[in-house]
Amino acid sequence: MSPIHPLVFVSALAFNLTNSLCLSGWLAGYGPTTAYDWAGRLYWIQAGLVVWGWALLGNIFHDDDLREIRRSALRRQREQAKKDNKPIEGVQKLYMMPKNGLFHYVLFPHYLCEWIEWTGFWMIGGLACTPARAFLFNEISTMLPRALQGRRWYIQKFGKDRVGNRKAVIPGLI
């Protein structure tokens, strides 16, 4: 993992605490509170759970694929250090084009899966679930520019030919 500035860490912590308080408040008392309020929503909730669950698995899969690049580089560095009888002085960063799963189509599939995950959560809470909707829109508005900038970085680092037709985050669109 790359080091992060303490302000980024504190900002992320504050954002996630605020989000969790808003969501828990909605689910515990400001959203639907009676059986009547939840009536007729069973299939919508079940569909939301399926969307959320599959997107969560996709998010985990794609994040792990990225981490495996670094883990394999560390293993190779350890093996080389063992052969050379030298200690490891830190992991050298290795940049590769991920190839598994949705990485065939987009460069940031974990962002897409995260958005789908929160869409599923919004479905579970109901379309009137303001905290879930706000979180989803905040995620898209902050992650989309990062993905577009990241695609430019991939093109600069690996070249247009290696990146090919891969979009930043939404297959065939963006």
Secondary structure, 3 states (H helix, E strand, C coil): CCCCCHHHHHHHHHHHHHHHHHHHHHHHHHCCCCHHHHCCCHHHHHHHHHHHHHHHHHHHHHHHHHHHHHHHHHHHHHHHHHHHCCCCCCCCCCCCCCCCHHHHCECCHHHHHHHHHHHHHHHHHCCCCHHHHHHHHHHHHHHHHHHHHHHHHHHHHHCHHHHCCCECCCCCCC
